[in-house]
Amino acid sequence: MNNDMLKDKFVGCMLGTHVGDALGMPVEGYDYKTIEANFGELRQMLDARLGVGTYTDDTEMMIGIAESIIECEGFDGADMADRFINLYNPERGYGQGTVNALSLIKNGVEWNLAGERVFGGGSYGNGSSMRIAPIGAFYYDDPNKLREVAYDSSSITHAHTFGKEGAALQASAIAKAINLDPSEELDKQSFVSDLIMFVSDEGKIYKAKMQHIKELLGCMPDKAEVVNKLGHDSSAPNSVPTAIYSFVSHSHDFEDSVAYAVSLGGDTDTIGAMTGAISGAYHGKRGIPERWLDVLENGERGRDYIESLAEKLWEIKINIKNKSPL
């Protein structure tokens, strides 16, 4: 892969997060029947609580991760936690577990301990998976380091095993997508099999869900069956596999994959954001419809800023690779 394509994929996975987040936010909490009855195949940005094309905590926290990796040229838990706290805007719709963890850190609890105190053992919500795109991109060529950093970044707010494993699985799907050539037909079964192999023994629930994906790929399931087998709520086990399926089953086209993810209902902004990250990592920015990019929020930390962060992330990665001994 040449460097220009790699840069396009870094940009694609981060802008893809923003796109999926913004497309899904207006219908968050709706079931698939309501979405289908009112919007058909949702393929245009609708007005949302902060306006058309605006993002939620998913993208805001992704920005914090990217800023931290760029500043530290790698993972620094204290720095990342501070950035989460400084970026925090309650209007973006943060989950209670994240709010609680960040409050503990702000009041003096160590960044790597606060997440364990949430919900009596840690949250297994999808909050650490939704924001993981920069980590999946930055460590796309190092699965062991990717897992380590995904776990550590998740622990800031989501310390439960399922929360950490979900973040690592989502990051791994992004990394795999970056490594693939979108001009070649995706081997869907192989893609999923590789992810099953990546999941740790403690993440058996994800292995089971990924096996369901392999089965669903072998038929033509309706949305009820997909939701029943994979889920669409805000827990990581019931949303990360759904995002992966949405990408793999519609890997030919960024728009189709993200529109399908949102059409399943439930936690639509986060499932859309995660699907957008994987599909954007596969197709690159060039695969994202211009009409969606054109209406994205573009203020102080909007579309152009997110693209600049992705480019800086890519530049640091290339510099590190060039300095590495043969």
N, C-alpha and C positions, 0 to 999 in steps of 0.2 A: 504494500500500500504506500503510495506517495504521500508526502507531507501535506499537500493541499487537500487531498481527500480526508486525511486524518483530521485536519483542522475543521473541515466542513462537518464531520461527524461529531466532534466535540461541541461545535455550535448547535448542531441539530439536536443533540440529546438535551441540552439545557433550554433551548427555545421550545423544544417539544414538550418539556415539562410545563412551561408557561402556557403553551397553546392548549394542552389537554386540561389543565387546571381551569383556564378561562372558559373553555367550551363546556366543561362539566358543572361549574359552579351554579349557574342559574337553575339547574334541574336537580341539584343535590337533594336527596331524600325521596325523590319520586320513584315509583316502581316502573318497570319497563313497559307495562301496559299503558300507564298514564303518559309516559314520554311518547310512546308510539302513537297514541290517540291524538295528542296535541301538537306534536312536532314532526311526526313521521321519522325519517332518518335525519337526525339533528346535524345539519351541516353548515349552519351559520351561527355566529356569535350572538347570543341573546343578551338583553339587558340584565344586569346583575346588581347586587346590593351596592357595589362600588362603581358601577358603570360597565358598559360593554368592553370586553377584552381585559378586564382586570383580574388579578390573581388573588389567591388565598394564602394561608400560612404555608402551604406546600411549596410554592415558589419563593416566598419570602425566606424560608429557612434554607432552601437550596442556595439562595444568594449568599447567606451567611457561611455555608460550607465552602463555596467557591472562594469567597473573600479570604477565609482563613487559610485554605490550602495555598493560595497565591502568596499571602503575606509570609507564611511560615515555610513555604516550599515543601509542604507535607502536612501531616496531621499533628495538631497540638490541641489537646482536649480543652485546656483552660482557655485558650484563645477562641476556640470555636464556641464554647459555652458563652463567653462574654459577648460574642457577636450575635448569638441567638437572643440574648437579653437585650442588647442595644437595638436590635431590629424589631423587637416584639411590638406588634400593633394589634390590639384586641379586635379591631374592626376586620382583620383578615380571617378571623374565625378559628382560633387555636383550640385544640382539644384540651380538656381539663387536666389530663395527665401531664402534658407538656407544660401547661401553666404552672402546675404544682411543682414540677421539677425545677423549672427556671426560677421560681420564687425561692426554693430552698437554696439554690446556688447563689442567688443574689443576697441571701441572708447568711452566707458564710459556709455552707456545706460544700465539700469538694466536688468538682465536676463529675468525678467517676463514682461518687457515692449517692448523689441525690436521686438518680433514677431508680435505685433499689428501694427507696423509701416510698415510692408512688404505688398506690394500690396494694400495699403489703407484699411486695416481692417484685415489683416492676411491671410496667405496662407492656402488653403485646399488641397494642394498636399499630396502625400503619404509619404513624407519624415519622418514624425514622426511615421508612422505606420510600416515602413520597419525595423526600428531599435528597436522595442519595446520588443523583445523576453525576455530580462532579467527581465523586469517589469512584464510581463505575468507569468514568472516562479516564481519570488520572492514573488509575491502576489497571487499565485494560489489559496490560501485558504481564501482570504479576498476580495470579489468583490467590496466592497465599497472603500477600500483603493486602490485597483487596479485602479478603475475609477479616483480617486483623483490624484494619481501619474501619470497615463497616461495623464490626462489633463495637469497637471503641466509640465511634461517633453515635451509634445507637444508644449506648449506655448512658449518655448524657441525659436522655429523657425517657428511653424505652429499654429498660434493663432486663426484662423477662427474656428467657431463651428464645421464645417464639418471635419477640420483637426484633432481637438481634439477628436471628436466622433469616427472618423476612427481609431485613435490610441487606444482608449479604447476598441473598438469592436475587433480589432485584438488581443489586449492583453487578452481580455476575451475568445476568441477562443483558444488561447494558454493555458490559465488556465484550461479551460474545458477539453482540450485534455490531459493535465497532470493528471487530476483527473480520467481519464477513463482507463480501462484495455484493452490493445490492443488484448488480447487473446479472448475477447468477441466481438461479432459482434456489430458494432456501430449502434445505433438507430439514423439514419440520420435525420429524420424529427424532432425528439426530440431535437437533437443537435442544429438545426437551430431555432426551436421554442424558446429554452432557450436564444439564442442570440438576437432574436427579443424582448423578454421581457427585456433583459439587456439594449437595446438601449434607450436613453433618448427621451423625447418628442421633443426635438430640433433636433433630428437626424432622422426625418421622412423619409428622402431620403434613409437611410440605412434600415429602416423597410420595405420600398417598395422593395428594392433590395433583401433583405433576403426572402421576400415573393416570389420573382421571383425564388430564389434558390429552395424553396420548390416545386414550379411548375416544374422546370427543372428536379428535382430528380424523378418526377413522369413519365417522358418520356425518350426518348433517343435522346436528341438534338444534332444537328451537331454544329460544332464550330462557324459557322456564327450566329446561334441563341444565343449561349452563349455570344459571344462578343456583339451582338446587345442588349441583355437584361441586361448584367452586366457591359460591358465595359472592356477596357484593356489599358487605358491611364494612365498618371501619377497623376491624381487626386485621392484623397482617395475614394470618392464615386464610382469611376469607376475602382477600383483595389482591395480594401480590400474585397468586396463581391466576386470578381472573385477568389481571393486566397482561401477564405473559401469554395467556391463551388469546386474548384480544389481538395482540401483536402477531403471534405465530399463525393464527387462523386467517389473518388479513395482511400477511407480510408483504404482499405485492404493492401496497399503497399506504402511505402515511395517513391520508385522509380517511380511508376506509377503516383502518385499525382504530383510530381514535374515536371516530364517530360510532363505531360498533361498541367500544368500551363504554362510552357515555350512555348509549342506548340501553344498556343492561340495568340502569337505575342504581339506586342505593347510594353509596359514597362516590358519586359520579365525578366530583372534582379530583379526588385522589386517584381513583382508578384511571381516569382520563390522563392525569399527570404522569402516572407511572407508565402507562401504555405509550404516551407521547415521548417519554424519555427513551424507551427501548426502540421504538420505531424511528425516532429522530437520530438515534445512534446508528441505526442501520442505513437509513436513506440519506442522512445528512440534512443540512438546512435546505439544500436544493429540492428535497422531496416534500417540504412543507408548503401547502398552498399559500400563495402570496396574499390572497384575500383574508386569510386568517392572520398572517403576520402584520398586515397593514392596520388592523384594528386593535392590536395588542397594546396594553398600557405601556406608555413610553415616557414616564416622568423621570425623576431623579434615579430610581432604581428599576427602570422599565426595560423594554425590549432591547434598545441599543446598548444599555449598560450590561445586560445579561450576555449579549453577544460579545461585548468587549471582555467580560470575565472569562468566557469560554476560550477566546483567542489567547488571553494571557495564560490560562491554564495549559493550553496546548503548547505555547511557547516555552514555558517552564519545563514541561514534560520533555520536549525535544532537546532542550539544553541539557537536562539530566541524562538523557539517553546518549547524547553526543559525548558527554564527559565520562561515561561508564567505560571501564577497561574491556577490551575484547576478550 
